[in-house]
Amino acid sequence: MKLAAIVVVYYPDLNDLKKNILRYIADVDVLILWDNTPNSVGGPLFIDLPGYEEKIQQFSTGKNEFIAYPLNQAIDWCITNQYTHLLTMDQDSLFEDGSFKLFKSRIQFNLGNRNAIYGVNPNSTFADQDDFLQTSWCITSGSIYDVTIINEIGGFREDYKIDCVDNEICFRANLQGYKTVVDTHCILHQIYGSHQKSIFGFTTLGYSPFRTYSILCNHIMLWKQYPQQIETILKKEIVKEYFIYRFVKVLLSENKKMDKSIALFYGFMDGIRGKRKDRFC
């Protein structure tokens, strides 16, 4: 296995980013650092990683390309440079100390078997088991993708931009006879949104109008395209958490109430139509 990694960053905290990268950089052959921070083209990030400087490749278009586009660019780079697998990371994802080395070694013993995607256990979501757990999907951050298979099935879906990119690529791979498996022993500490406690006692994620629109629209599109693969529990979550509860929380405790309410309306309508638009970007 010749392993590349990509970490996609957006206004990163460099100290946290360094800490997170140091948990896996020793066990990858190259690290692609993709900077989505606007106007960053030509201005590389200066991260103090002594001994690893030659492993790092930096890329940016000078604007926010979200997630799917950078991942597809990394897949193309891997094919051109003959890397077989790609690790994909968020800037704020942190492996437990030493867990990535073990994750990589277990994958090397399980290459083949039509495994397209090897996922991790975010925030100990899955119960421990000895063998890899076959699942319908896993999160993008911390996952290792078979480059040849991902290229064969068409890469990551760029019109999704960011939300549900992980679900969609897994569902598509599964339908074409490939597997998504999770190493339940590999714990990844993952942050979702910016949690804020309201005066009413509930917690909100504080997403922007763009993410509010994107989360609802993409999940509905995913539901329409993969009705058999998407689990009942996720269908209920889409209706309850991403639409009803989200609307209530916006009205009661978040800023930009009008923009986010409109985002929910258009997210629902565009999702039902099956075609998202460049709204609230």
C-alpha positions in Angstrom: 0.0 0.0 0.0 1.4 3.4 -1.0 -0.5 5.8 1.1 -1.1 9.5 0.5 -3.1 11.8 2.9 -5.1 15.0 2.4 -6.1 17.4 5.1 -8.6 20.1 4.0 -8.3 23.3 6.0 -10.3 26.5 6.4 -9.0 29.3 8.6 -7.2 26.7 10.7 -5.8 27.1 14.2 -2.2 26.2 13.3 -1.3 24.8 16.8 -4.3 22.4 16.8 -3.6 21.5 13.1 0.0 20.6 14.0 -1.1 18.5 16.9 -3.6 16.6 14.8 -1.2 16.1 11.8 1.5 14.7 14.1 -0.8 11.8 15.0 -0.6 10.4 11.4 2.0 12.0 9.3 4.8 9.5 10.3 2.7 6.7 8.8 1.8 8.2 5.4 4.1 8.6 2.4 3.0 12.1 1.5 0.6 14.7 3.0 -1.4 17.0 0.7 -2.4 20.2 2.6 -5.3 21.8 0.8 -6.1 25.3 2.0 -9.7 26.4 1.4 -9.1 29.8 3.1 -10.0 32.5 0.6 -7.1 34.4 -1.1 -4.6 31.8 0.2 -3.2 31.0 -3.2 0.5 31.7 -3.3 0.6 32.0 0.5 1.6 28.7 2.0 0.7 27.8 5.6 3.7 27.7 7.9 3.3 24.7 10.1 6.3 23.7 12.2 6.7 20.0 11.4 10.5 19.3 11.8 11.6 16.2 9.8 8.4 16.0 7.7 8.9 19.1 5.4 9.6 16.9 2.3 6.4 15.0 2.8 4.1 18.0 2.5 2.5 19.2 -0.8 0.4 22.4 -0.5 -2.4 23.3 -2.8 -5.1 26.1 -3.0 -7.2 27.8 -5.6 -7.5 30.9 -3.4 -11.2 30.2 -2.6 -13.3 27.8 -0.6 -13.7 24.7 -2.7 -15.5 22.8 0.1 -14.7 19.1 0.4 -15.6 17.0 -2.7 -13.5 19.0 -5.2 -10.2 18.9 -3.2 -10.8 15.1 -2.6 -11.2 14.5 -6.3 -8.1 16.5 -7.0 -6.2 14.4 -4.5 -7.5 11.2 -6.2 -6.2 12.5 -9.5 -2.9 13.4 -7.9 -2.6 9.9 -6.4 -3.3 8.2 -9.8 -0.7 10.4 -11.5 1.9 9.7 -8.9 1.1 6.0 -8.4 -0.3 6.1 -4.9 -2.8 3.2 -4.2 -4.7 4.6 -1.2 -5.8 8.0 0.2 -6.4 9.0 3.8 -8.8 12.0 4.1 -8.8 14.2 7.1 -10.6 17.2 8.5 -8.4 19.9 10.2 -10.0 19.3 13.6 -10.0 15.5 13.7 -7.7 13.9 16.2 -6.6 10.2 16.3 -6.0 8.7 19.7 -2.2 8.4 20.2 -0.8 5.4 18.3 -4.2 4.3 16.9 -3.5 5.3 13.3 -0.4 3.1 13.0 -2.5 0.1 14.1 -5.3 1.1 11.8 -2.9 1.2 8.8 -1.4 -2.2 9.7 -4.8 -3.8 10.0 -5.8 -2.5 6.6 -2.6 -3.9 5.1 -3.7 -7.3 6.3 -7.2 -6.8 4.8 -6.4 -5.4 1.4 -8.6 -6.6 -1.4 -11.9 -8.5 -0.6 -13.6 -5.7 -2.6 -13.0 -3.3 0.3 -13.2 0.2 -1.2 -13.4 2.3 2.0 -11.8 1.7 5.4 -13.4 3.9 8.1 -12.7 4.7 11.7 -14.8 4.9 14.9 -15.7 8.5 15.4 -16.2 9.4 19.1 -16.6 5.7 19.9 -19.9 5.5 17.9 -19.5 1.7 17.2 -19.1 -1.1 19.7 -15.7 -2.8 19.6 -15.4 -6.0 17.6 -12.4 -8.1 16.6 -12.9 -8.0 12.8 -13.6 -5.1 10.5 -17.3 -4.1 10.7 -19.1 -3.9 7.4 -21.3 -0.8 7.3 -23.4 1.1 4.8 -21.3 4.3 5.3 -18.7 6.0 7.3 -17.5 9.6 7.8 -14.9 11.0 5.4 -12.5 12.2 8.1 -10.1 9.4 9.0 -11.2 7.1 6.2 -8.7 5.4 3.8 -10.0 5.0 0.2 -8.8 2.6 -2.5 -7.8 5.1 -5.2 -8.4 2.8 -8.2 -12.0 1.9 -7.0 -13.0 5.5 -6.2 -11.7 6.6 -9.6 -13.6 3.8 -11.3 -17.0 4.7 -9.7 -16.6 8.4 -10.6 -15.1 10.0 -7.6 -16.7 12.2 -5.0 -19.9 14.0 -5.9 -18.9 17.7 -6.3 -22.4 19.1 -6.5 -22.9 18.0 -2.9 -19.9 20.2 -2.0 -19.6 19.2 1.6 -22.6 17.6 3.3 -23.4 13.9 2.7 -20.3 13.5 0.5 -19.3 10.7 2.8 -22.7 8.9 2.7 -23.0 9.2 -1.0 -19.7 7.8 -2.0 -20.2 4.8 0.3 -23.7 4.1 -1.0 -22.5 4.3 -4.6 -19.6 2.0 -4.0 -21.8 -0.5 -2.1 -24.3 -0.6 -5.0 -21.5 -1.4 -7.4 -20.4 -4.4 -5.3 -17.7 -2.8 -3.2 -17.6 -2.7 0.6 -17.3 -0.1 3.3 -15.7 -1.4 6.5 -14.9 0.2 9.9 -12.1 -0.5 12.3 -13.9 -0.2 15.6 -10.6 -0.1 17.5 -9.4 3.1 15.8 -11.0 6.0 17.7 -11.1 9.4 16.0 -12.1 12.4 18.1 -14.4 14.4 15.8 -16.0 17.8 16.2 -19.4 18.5 14.6 -20.3 22.1 14.2 -19.9 24.8 16.9 -22.0 23.7 19.9 -23.8 26.4 21.7 -26.1 26.0 24.8 -29.3 28.1 24.6 -31.1 29.7 27.5 -33.8 27.1 27.0 -31.4 24.3 27.8 -30.9 22.6 24.4 -27.8 22.7 22.3 -27.5 24.0 18.8 -24.7 23.5 16.3 -24.6 27.1 15.2 -24.4 26.4 11.5 -24.5 29.2 8.9 -27.4 29.7 6.5 -25.2 27.9 3.8 -24.7 24.8 6.0 -28.3 24.9 7.2 -29.4 24.8 3.5 -26.8 22.2 2.5 -27.5 19.7 5.3 -31.2 19.6 4.7 -31.1 19.7 0.9 -28.3 17.1 0.5 -29.9 14.7 2.9 -33.2 14.8 1.1 -31.4 14.3 -2.2 -29.6 11.4 -0.7 -32.9 9.9 0.5 -34.4 10.2 -3.0 -31.5 8.7 -4.8 -30.8 5.8 -2.3 -34.1 5.0 -0.7 -33.1 1.3 0.0 -29.7 2.1 1.4 -30.5 5.0 3.7 -31.5 3.6 7.1 -34.8 4.3 8.8 -33.1 6.0 11.7 -31.4 8.5 9.4 -34.7 9.2 7.6 -36.3 10.0 11.0 -33.3 12.2 11.8 -33.6 14.2 8.6 -37.3 15.0 9.3 -36.9 15.6 13.0 -33.4 17.0 13.6 -32.6 18.7 10.3 -36.0 20.3 9.5 -38.4 20.4 12.5 -36.0 20.8 15.4 -33.6 22.9 13.4 -36.4 25.4 12.6 -37.5 25.6 16.2 -33.9 26.1 17.4 -33.2 28.8 14.8 -36.3 30.7 15.9 -35.6 30.4 19.6 -31.9 30.8 20.0 -29.8 31.5 16.9 -28.9 34.6 15.0 -29.7 35.3 11.4 -33.2 33.8 12.0 -34.7 35.0 8.7 -31.7 33.9 6.6 -31.7 30.4 8.2 -35.4 30.0 8.0 -35.3 30.8 4.3 -32.4 28.4 4.0 -34.5 25.6 5.5 -37.3 26.4 3.1 -35.1 26.3 0.0 -33.2 23.3 1.4 -36.4 21.4 1.6 -37.8 22.5 -1.8 -34.5 22.0 -3.7 -34.0 18.6 -2.0 -37.5 17.5 -3.1 -36.7 18.7 -6.6 -33.5 16.7 -6.5 -31.2 19.5 -7.6 -29.3 21.8 -5.2 -28.4 25.4 -6.2 -25.6 27.7 -5.2 -27.5 29.5 -2.5 -26.1 31.3 0.6 -22.5 30.7 -0.6 
